[in-house]
Amino acid sequence: RYLISPKAIFNGDVVLAARQPNGDLLVLLGDFTGHGLPAAIGALPLAEVFHGMVSKGFALEDVLREVNGKLKSILPIGVFCCATAVQLSFRNRSIEVWAGGLPEGVIFNERTGLVKSIASKHLPLGILGPSQFRYEPNIYEMDPDDVVYLWSDGLIETQGRDGDMFGLDRLVEVFKEAEPDSSVFDRILSRVKEFAVVDEEQNDDHTLIEVRMQEAPTLALEQPLSIKPRMVHRGLAD
């Protein structure tokens, strides 16, 4: 489930999701610098590379390396894409996460109320050249009741009546106050709306994503595990 609330008709927030042939789901939240059309110029090539490679079964690392190289070659100086990418393996009940530049996300267990942070430790996409790009993902074992939440910085930077920002602390409080069978997604949006100044134009694009762990799709169960195609990365020692 996701929501994109743009500041302008054209915006720099991008949500992409696609399944690999083995049933794994890859999700990417991207936030290009700036607003309007200048921030949206990288969205089409990003989506093209992402969907094309995921459909062929390429690993998340290869997808991100290709996306990074593409954006590095076409984006103007000073324009880049903060992003968090998640590969959900329903068969193994685990996720692989690469995070570069976005605010930390959350893995929330609806049964226990446990909140795990997904911190960013990489530079955004489109800054480093191919030989400098780093892929050091975090791997999380997932409980059936775990839900992944990601958001762009526009959500937590929503300004209130006193000029202060909504902030990550207020957002985490929503999870701590969550009740069983209640919608955390809707509660987050409600809290942000209550906090924001009424009738004032939002100062950035707002994006929120909710991804749930689930039983392995029939597609994944019917198809045998196969070795994913790998790209040869040259110049990594440079």
Helices and strands as residue ranges (DSSP letters): E 2-5, E 13-19, E 25-32, H 36-40, H 43-55, H 60-74, E 81-89, E 94-100, E 105-109, E 115-118, E 138-141, E 146-151, H 153-156, H 167-176, H 184-195, E 206-212, H 218-222
